[in-house]
Amino acid sequence: MLKDRCLIEPSDVTVEELEALFSLARGIEEDEAAYRDMCRGKILATLFFEPSTRTRLSFEAAMFRLGGNVLGFAEPGSSSSAKGESLADTVRTVSCYADLIAMRNPKEGSALLASRYATVPVINAGDGGHHHPTQTLTDLLTIKRIFGGFDGLTVGFCGDLKFGRTVHSLAGALSRYNGVKIVFVSPQELRAPAYVTTGLLKNAGIAYQETENLEDVIGTLDVLYMTRVQKERFFNEEDYIRLKDSYILTEEKMALARDTMIVLHPLPRVNEIAVEVDRDPRALYFQQARYGMFIRMALICSLLGLF
């Protein structure tokens, strides 16, 4: 289905290919033992030039559960990039050892650059504030498992919408479905960039709303996608301190929401979701993380041409 291709942004995969990935992920979840040796003899390289817990470990868990192996590094100081090696040379070299590469890098466009020099498939595991396509696959799979599809849903994004690559990627992916409505909730300084609101949504005919008040709109949402204010994206620490607690989801705010609304979060959480909200059956962010492993298992199998 996706054999030998790279995944740099969500639009690299068609809606039909997404459905095939969701179906495969569901099959793996229901009968994981049947896929236990699917990647025996295959190697995944994880090149993480930026800190990660869920993304890196879910890729590694996915490969191990498929019977494959993993090599790589978790921070750039342990790689030859610390000696000045170019990204192009790094991926050329790693291509000699591995069958596919999952890479995170703080620089926008780095994954696309890597894909031009690697001789094996490259999966973008996050490139700065640009894209995070496997998180988008995770988000979409979670929504599909709960609602059965995407048409007609109202999805709210709350928090850091300016730097949140997961927001940019998911909003763009949702723009391909019928009747989807998007609600952006953020302070003025962290509004979604124009390339998302105008370039992706308006041009696709997707209705969207921008507001600074979560309480005013939470009752209209099917999905609330919370995000943290990302300290690592700020150049001015004073701005971060001023904005970091702009939105905190509490039990009181959850009481204003529909019984059928679900709460998602790409994690890590800092303090934007109160811990007591974890008890609410609508809080699905840890289940979402579990789905991330299954969709990455499906993606690995597809890129390696095993399906």
LUMFI-86761 format. One line per 4 residues: number of its first residue (from 0); their letters; for each residue x, y, z of N, C-alpha, C. Coordinates in steps of 0.001 Angstrom, whole numbers, plus 500000, padded with zeros to 6 digits. Example, Ala and Ser with C-alpha at 12.3 -4.5 7.8 and 13.67 -1.06 7.14 Angstrom:
2
0> as> 513190:494310:507800:512300:495500:507800:513200:496700:507800  512850:497750:507080:513670:498940:507140:512900:500030:507870
***
This chain:
307
0> mlkd> 500820:498793:500000:500000:500000:500000:500860:501266:500000  501815:501347:500948:502684:502525:501042:504148:502155:500875  504412:501029:500274:505767:500477:500200:506783:501489:499669  507872:501638:500425:509025:502454:500052:508738:503955:499987
4> rcli> 507593:504397:500491:507289:505818:500507:507723:506454:501824  507800:507774:501837:508102:508515:503060:506835:509178:503567  506766:509392:504873:505652:510105:505474:506204:511363:506129  506043:512484:505444:506577:513756:505925:505476:514628:506514
8> epsd> 504297:514606:505910:503146:515338:506434:501893:514525:506153  500810:514794:506860:499603:513965:506731:499066:513869:505309  499235:514915:504502:498701:514893:503137:499445:513922:502229  500548:513344:502710:501248:512326:501919:500445:511037:501821
12> vtve> 499416:510913:502630:498570:509721:502656:497153:510127:502247  496578:509420:501301:495222:509736:500855:494203:509271:501890  492980:509759:501760:491907:509333:502653:491698:507827:502565  491781:507282:501352:491616:505832:501169:492751:505072:501855
16> elea> 493978:505589:501761:495113:504939:502421:494998:505053:503942  494455:506167:504422:494206:506295:505849:493257:505214:506338  492187:505001:505595:491213:503982:505990:491852:502605:506040  492738:502327:505090:493427:501035:505085:494332:500900:506306
20> lfsl> 495009:501993:506681:495849:501964:507869:495017:501755:509135  493870:502434:509210:493000:502267:510376:492518:500823:510482  492169:500239:509354:491697:498856:509348:492801:497906:509796  494018:498141:509307:495138:497295:509698:495443:497456:511183
24> argi> 495424:498686:511673:495673:498919:513102:494634:498206:513956  493388:498220:513514:492318:497531:514253:492586:496026:514274  493016:495497:513131:493324:494072:513066:494471:493687:513979  495502:494547:514039:496639:494278:514909:496212:494321:516375
28> eede> 495409:495307:516727:494935:495429:518105:494138:494199:518534  493307:493682:517638:492427:492565:517979:493142:491217:517987  494250:491090:517230:494970:489810:517172:496457:490085:517004  497056:490687:518038:498451:491095:517957:499382:489908:517726
32> aayr> 499026:488745:518225:499882:487567:518087:500101:487195:516629  499128:487484:515776:499242:487143:514357:500311:487971:513652  500738:489063:514267:501711:489973:513632:503061:489947:514343  503228:489010:515257:504384:489015:516145:505717:488881:515412
36> dmcr> 505729:488192:514282:506977:487987:513537:506985:488719:512199  506078:489657:512024:505915:490319:510740:507187:491038:510293  507930:491631:511237:509121:492409:510888:510419:491736:511325  510363:490421:511475:511589:489713:511858:512679:489967:510821
40> gkil> 513858:490352:511302:514975:490652:510412:515009:492089:509911  514020:492885:510267:513973:494280:509844:514461:495188:510981  515022:496346:510602:515571:497278:511586:514981:498667:511369  514492:499257:512461:514024:500631:512483:515078:501495:513163
44> atlf> 515477:502595:512521:516395:503562:513139:515579:504733:513681  515743:505034:514969:515065:506174:515579:516099:507271:515818  516002:508344:515045:516945:509455:515129:516221:510641:515777  516414:510817:517067:515693:511846:517805:516655:512941:518257
48> feps> 516618:514064:517521:517447:515217:517810:516763:516155:518804  515633:515727:519346:514834:516523:520266:514187:515562:521253  513990:515965:522526:513435:515054:523527:512070:514493:523142  511833:513255:523514:510555:512592:523261:510418:511405:524193
52> trtr> 509213:511158:524640:508923:509936:525397:507979:509061:524599  506723:509527:524419:505699:508707:523760:506047:508356:522316  506462:509349:521533:506686:509080:520119:507819:508078:519933  508955:508340:520572:510093:507433:520403:509788:506050:520950
56> lsfe> 509250:505975:522163:508997:504671:522763:507886:503914:522047  506893:504636:521516:505831:503928:520808:506344:503366:519490  507259:504082:518829:507887:503527:517626:508695:502279:517982  509455:502377:519052:510281:501233:519446:509415:500055:519884
60> aamf> 508380:500333:520680:507476:499261:521102:506794:498633:519899  506385:499468:518930:505734:498952:517730:506648:497989:516980  507905:498383:516801:508836:497530:516057:509142:496244:516820  509353:496355:518123:509630:495152:518916:508440:494191:518899
64> rlgg> 507218:494724:518991:506029:493870:518994:505808:493205:517636  506406:493764:516594:506332:493155:515264:507494:492199:515010  508354:492016:516005:509463:491079:515877:510714:491670:515277  510734:493004:515055:511900:493654:514476:512847:494177:515538
68> nvlg> 513846:494930:515087:514845:495493:515985:514939:497004:515783  515553:497668:516763:515655:499123:516746:517076:499549:517076  517554:500554:516356:518805:501206:516716:518604:502709:516577  519504:503476:517204:519362:504919:517084:519844:505648:518306
72> faep> 519419:506901:518432:519814:507729:519569:518635:508573:520006  518664:508973:521287:517548:509708:521876:517838:511196:522045  519074:511616:521783:519396:513044:521838:520664:513282:521016  520776:514466:520393:521823:514702:519413:523236:514649:519962
76> gsss> 523402:514871:521279:524739:514853:521854:525432:513516:521734  524643:512448:521529:525239:511113:521398:525416:510706:519947  525204:511631:519018:525370:511343:517592:526480:512200:517016  526874:511909:515794:527945:512676:515160:527517:514073:514748
80> sakg> 526236:514392:514903:525817:515773:514654:526493:516710:515642  526852:516179:516830:527567:516978:517818:528960:517339:517328  529466:516588:516359:530776:516868:515769:530662:517730:514519  529434:518063:514153:529235:518894:512975:528791:518149:511737
84> esla> 528475:516854:511862:528035:516100:510686:526697:516648:510186  526537:516745:508875:525297:517248:508298:524194:516201:508427  522950:516690:508407:521812:515779:508458:521812:514863:507247  522165:515395:506100:522209:514578:504880:523159:513403:505042
88> dtvr> 524338:513667:505588:525309:512579:505765:524837:511589:506821  524169:512078:507870:523659:511177:508902:522673:510183:508317  521685:510674:507558:520663:509761:507044:521215:508860:505931  522187:509363:505175:522833:508486:504186:523499:507307:504879
92> tvsc> 524186:507608:505978:524888:506554:506715:523912:505582:507357  522900:506119:508030:521937:505267:508722:521164:504402:507733  520951:504899:506525:520276:504112:505485:521034:502831:505156  522336:502826:505432:523135:501621:505182:522869:500534:506218
96> yadl> 522293:500926:507365:522128:499995:508470:520681:499585:508703  519738:500451:508348:518341:500241:508743:517427:500117:507525  516232:499584:507757:515244:499415:506694:514279:500589:506607  514167:501364:507687:513400:502606:507670:513853:503469:508835
100> iamr> 513544:504777:508735:514014:505761:509706:512825:506546:510241  512756:506680:511564:511817:507600:512204:512656:508709:512817  512393:509954:512428:513263:511050:512836:512485:512222:513414  512972:512745:514532:512473:514006:515094:513614:515004:515109
104> npke> 513283:516239:514675:514295:517281:514609:513617:518617:514886  514231:519517:515646:513575:520783:515974:513462:521761:514806  514115:521475:513692:514112:522402:512561:513022:522041:511557  512173:523027:511227:511145:522814:510218:511785:522452:508880
108> gsal> 511207:521472:508222:511719:521054:506916:512796:519999:506977  513241:519655:508183:514334:518680:508313:513929:517300:507807  512695:516908:508041:512252:515579:507601:512217:515498:506082  511764:516562:505438:511754:516591:503973:513174:516508:503435
112> lasr> 514081:517239:504052:515485:517171:503637:516018:515754:503789  515739:515132:504928:516214:513768:505161:515677:512806:504108  514420:512980:503722:513811:512077:502743:514484:512161:501384  515117:513281:501104:515783:513463:499810:517142:512777:499754
116> yatv> 517699:512466:500919:519019:511832:500954:518984:510380:501417  517970:510006:502161:517877:508620:502643:517516:507689:501495  517963:506458:501590:517624:505449:500585:516606:504447:501129  516059:504750:502306:514985:503946:502908:513862:504910:503295
120> pvin> 512658:504406:503560:511564:505303:503946:511881:506105:505207  511502:507376:505190:511664:508267:506341:510287:508623:506885  510126:508486:508189:508896:508879:508868:509204:510117:509693  508466:511180:509459:508630:512398:510227:507982:512216:511604
124> agdg> 508806:512218:512636:508312:512089:514009:508227:513443:514687  508174:514507:513879:508063:515868:514374:509214:516723:513892  508896:517792:513132:509946:518713:512682:509574:520126:513117  510088:520517:514287:509820:521836:514835:508336:522075:515030
128> ghhh> 507874:523244:514606:506453:523574:514711:505697:523253:513458  506265:522412:512589:505697:522156:511269:504680:521020:511309  505145:519754:511249:504216:518634:511171:504605:517521:512144  503611:516707:512464:503812:515509:513299:502803:514466:512795
132> ptqt> 503042:513898:511619:502013:513074:510977:501617:511809:511721  502543:511170:512445:502130:509948:513139:501279:510264:514364  501452:511457:514946:500527:511866:515997:499153:512117:515390  499132:512673:514189:497856:512887:513502:497171:511563:513208
136> ltdl> 497915:510569:512776:497333:509238:512555:496757:508697:513860  497476:508917:514955:497003:508496:516275:495694:509190:516637  495664:510505:516438:494470:511289:516757:493276:510833:515922  493505:510665:514628:492417:510258:513733:491897:508868:514088
140> ltik> 492806:507945:514386:492379:506601:514760:491525:506639:516022  491935:507448:517007:491171:507551:518249:489769:508088:517984  489672:509145:517204:488367:509734:516888:487501:508734:516126  488112:508040:515179:487353:507066:514389:486844:505923:515256
144> rifg> 487647:505467:516208:487231:504371:517069:486039:504785:517934  485966:506059:518302:484875:506522:519163:483633:506885:518368  483802:507605:517267:482655:508129:516520:482360:507357:515232  483258:506466:514829:483044:505680:513624:483412:506403:512343
148> gfdg> 483730:507681:512427:484100:508472:511258:484324:509912:511673  484386:510810:510689:484756:512193:510948:483739:513201:510423  482921:512799:509469:481994:513727:508840:481063:514366:509866  480934:515696:509805:479993:516415:510644:480440:516688:512061
152> ltvg> 481649:516310:512426:482116:516528:513799:482557:517968:514013  482412:518434:515259:482943:519731:515664:484125:519477:516595  485291:519938:516169:486528:519659:516898:487109:520972:517408  487352:521046:518713:487938:522226:519313:489397:521998:519659
156> fcgd> 490228:522968:519322:491650:522944:519669:491895:524056:520682  492516:523717:521798:492670:524687:522880:494118:524749:523362  494645:525977:523500:495975:526157:524066:496918:526838:523109  498070:526209:522903:499112:526769:522033:498846:526345:520593
160> lkfg> 498158:527179:519863:497800:526848:518481:498789:527445:517489  499652:528316:517966:500654:528926:517090:501808:527979:516822  502338:527376:517877:503503:526509:517751:503148:525022:517742  501874:524697:517992:501481:523296:518136:501412:522551:516818
164> rtvh> 502480:521819:516494:502513:521094:515215:501433:520030:515148  501047:519467:516302:499987:518459:516285:498660:519090:515876  498440:520332:516286:497228:521057:515899:497222:521323:514406  498339:521798:513888:498428:522116:512455:498173:520871:511608
168> slag> 498795:519770:511996:498660:518533:511220:497236:517981:511288  496645:517959:512482:495311:517371:512619:494255:518243:511946  494359:519558:512091:493403:520441:511434:493441:520251:509930  494641:520132:509376:494768:519904:507941:494175:518578:507511
172> alsr> 494395:517547:508310:493854:516233:507972:492333:516226:508038  491772:516893:509024:490314:516934:509169:489649:517730:508051  490398:518629:507431:489822:519451:506361:489437:518621:505142  489849:517381:505106:489521:516516:503963:488202:515776:504137
176> yngv> 487543:515986:505267:486280:515290:505522:485107:516259:505436  483920:515712:505217:482731:516526:504957:482110:517078:506238  481746:518344:506204:480969:518943:507282:481681:519126:508588  482997:518991:508606:483751:519178:509846:483791:520666:510194
180> kivf> 483633:520969:511477:483748:522338:511966:484895:522397:512970  485666:523462:512894:486823:523629:513768:486628:524860:514647  486924:524706:515932:486878:525828:516873:488268:525977:517494  488874:527151:517337:490191:527430:517891:490036:528277:519156
184> vspq> 490613:527797:520255:490527:528508:521533:491950:528813:521997  492297:530097:522042:493654:530473:522433:493715:531957:522746  494764:532375:523471:495002:533814:523602:495449:534376:522255  495345:535666:522089:495703:536293:520817:497124:535938:520387
188> elra> 498043:535892:521357:499454:535662:521024:499718:534255:520504  498810:533316:520774:499038:531920:520387:497986:531417:519399  497421:532328:518610:496415:531944:517620:497025:531056:516540  496193:530231:515940:496633:529368:514842:497153:530232:513702
192> payv> 498252:529832:513070:498814:530634:511981:497906:530679:510762  498111:531693:509945:497258:531906:508767:497330:530747:507791  498485:530068:507713:498566:528974:506746:497635:527819:507132  497233:527770:508410:496258:526761:508844:494836:527266:508618
196> ttgl> 494539:528446:509153:493169:528950:509079:492757:529315:507657  493610:530021:506943:493288:530432:505574:493769:529419:504550  495025:529022:504692:495616:528130:503697:495016:526744:503663  494686:526180:504832:494158:524819:504872:492640:524782:504985
200> lkna> 492100:525495:505975:490677:525374:506269:489795:526192:505324  490056:527475:505218:489209:528325:504373:489232:527865:502928  490406:527518:502431:490519:527072:501040:489820:525741:500795  489653:524947:501876:488960:523662:501748:487467:523794:502032
204> giay> 487022:525014:502341:485609:525232:502637:485191:524753:504008  486139:524670:504937:485856:524202:506294:485532:525390:507190  484400:525316:507870:484001:526394:508773:484864:526357:510030  485355:527536:510444:486125:527589:511677:485780:528856:512455
208> qete> 486008:528769:513751:485709:529867:514664:486905:530065:515570  487219:531316:515909:488302:531623:516829:487739:532359:518040  488159:531942:519233:487676:532558:520459:488753:532461:521527  488615:533280:522565:489538:533209:523695:488888:532563:524912
212> nled> 487624:532166:524795:486874:531668:525955:486420:530229:525737  487035:529298:526451:486687:527891:526320:485271:527613:526819  484877:528233:527918:483558:527975:528486:482421:528301:527519  482646:529282:526644:481603:529685:525700:481324:528638:524631
216> vigt> 482313:527782:524338:482164:526868:523193:482236:525396:523561  482659:525051:524762:482885:523647:525091:481621:522809:524931  480453:523411:525143:479202:522672:525013:478827:522335:523587  479534:522886:522604:479236:522622:521186:480140:521563:520585
220> ldvl> 481124:521079:521353:482187:520245:520796:481905:518745:520890  482361:518026:519866:482412:516561:519922:483774:516098:520430  484813:516859:520066:486187:516545:520461:486840:517818:520981  487472:517727:522155:488277:518830:522677:489720:518364:522690
224> ymtr> 490542:519033:521895:491953:518676:521753:492774:519705:522522  493221:519316:523722:494001:520210:524571:495485:520131:524199  496181:521251:524347:497622:521271:524105:498304:522079:525196  499562:521768:525440:500334:522537:526409:500954:523752:525715
228> vqke> 501240:524774:526499:502027:525893:526000:503485:525457:526038  504127:525440:524882:505432:524796:524733:506575:525772:525030  507186:525583:526174:508267:526460:526602:509411:526471:525598  509681:525315:524983:510831:525206:524092:510666:525984:522792
232> rffn> 509433:526448:522491:509209:527207:521256:509303:528716:521471  509425:529143:522732:509432:530576:523022:510856:531128:523029  511003:532339:522499:512283:533034:522558:512377:533912:523802  511226:534228:524387:511157:535112:525537:510490:534374:526693
236> eedy> 511240:534106:527755:510695:533348:528886:509572:534094:529585  509609:535411:529571:508541:536188:530194:507208:535947:529496  507238:535840:528161:506011:535552:527416:505482:534174:527777  506383:533205:527910:505964:531848:528284:505301:531841:529655
240> irlk> 505922:532488:530633:505380:532509:531995:504004:533175:532012  503839:534212:531216:502572:534945:531183:501452:534119:530562  501788:533241:529609:500764:532529:528846:500567:531069:529236  501501:530508:530027:501517:529057:530214:500277:528513:530910
244> dsyi> 499614:529323:531717:498428:528853:532425:497141:529470:531875  497153:529819:530587:495997:530489:529979:494738:529643:530056  494879:528324:529873:493715:527447:529848:494012:526185:530643  493201:525945:531659:493320:524720:532439:491947:524053:532444
248> ltee> 491888:522826:531931:490626:522093:531882:490354:521478:533252  489219:521817:533830:488849:521350:535165:487534:520574:535116  487184:519958:536242:485897:519261:536333:484741:520222:536112  484886:521455:536578:483825:522444:536407:483591:522754:534932
252> kmal> 484660:522867:534174:484514:523123:532744:483985:521890:532019  484391:520711:532459:483888:519474:531852:482383:519336:532059  481860:519904:533139:480419:519827:533408:479605:520592:532373  480252:521488:531653:479574:522263:530615:479543:521534:529273
256> ardt> 480284:520438:529175:480433:519730:527907:479371:518650:527739  479215:518196:526505:478297:517103:526205:478784:515812:526847  477847:514935:527145:478209:513625:527698:479012:512801:526701  478855:513111:525430:479533:512338:524382:480836:512964:523921
260> mivl> 481173:514134:524431:482426:514768:524029:483616:513971:524554  484698:513915:523793:485919:513271:524260:487036:514308:524349  487955:514071:525276:489112:514954:525457:490360:514210:524994  491087:514831:524075:492347:514279:523594:493479:515239:523935
264> hplp> 494691:514713:523962:495882:515521:524240:497069:514745:523679  497961:515396:522929:499109:514660:522374:500139:514291:523431  500052:514916:524620:500979:514688:525718:502409:515081:525287  503268:515513:526193:503086:515463:527637:502166:516566:528155
268> rvne> 501472:516234:529229:500661:517213:529939:501532:517905:530981  501330:519196:531130:502004:519924:532206:500957:520220:533288  500164:521283:533094:499075:521539:534051:497816:522022:533344  497735:521827:532015:496582:522323:531269:495347:521432:531402
272> iave> 495514:520240:531961:494372:519392:532315:494542:519004:533782  493599:519411:534607:493666:519064:536031:493639:517548:536201  494389:517038:537162:494522:515592:537350:493171:514935:537618  492256:515629:538282:490962:515014:538581:490139:514723:537329
276> vdrd> 490454:515400:536228:489743:515138:534974:490061:513727:534449  491190:513162:534875:491566:511816:534433:490490:510789:534769  489719:511041:535813:488676:510094:536230:487452:510135:535314  487338:511170:534538:486177:511328:533661:486285:510346:532492
280> pral> 485262:509544:532216:485344:508569:531124:485518:509216:529755  485300:510508:529659:485497:511209:528396:486958:511578:528152  487797:511441:529180:489225:511759:529061:489948:510558:528463  490319:510655:527200:490852:509500:526476:492318:509636:526092
284> yfqq> 493054:510564:526684:494405:510830:526210:495384:509687:526458  495164:508892:527503:496068:507754:527698:495680:506592:526775  494396:506421:526510:493969:505450:525508:494479:505869:524133  494473:507161:523893:495000:507726:522655:496469:507329:522465
288> aryg> 497251:507387:523534:498656:506997:523454:498793:505511:523092  497902:504695:523591:497926:503262:523251:497603:503044:521784  496609:503768:521270:496297:503664:519852:497497:504080:518992  498312:505001:519520:499485:505436:518775:500433:504307:518456
292> mfir> 500562:503355:519365:501437:502219:519095:500869:501345:517980  499567:501121:517985:498971:500256:516964:499018:500896:515583  498797:502208:515499:498839:502836:514183:500269:502873:513661  501249:502991:514550:502649:502955:514103:503037:501544:513671
296> mali> 502489:500534:514308:502720:499164:513850:502172:498984:512434  500982:499514:512194:500375:499417:510866:501195:500180:509841  501674:501363:510218:502463:502178:509291:503778:501499:508944  504461:500950:509930:505728:500260:509679:505523:499108:508705
300> csll> 504504:498295:508945:504218:497180:508042:503942:497658:506626  503227:498763:506500:502863:499272:505184:504064:499831:504441  504898:500610:505127:506080:501199:504475:507076:500130:504057  507120:499031:504801:508023:497928:504456:507421:496990:503415
304> glf> 506213:497291:502960:505589:496483:501918:505088:495146:502384  504797:495033:503676:504345:493757:504217:502836:493605:504094  502145:494703:503663:500691:494662:503407:500400:495482:502171
***
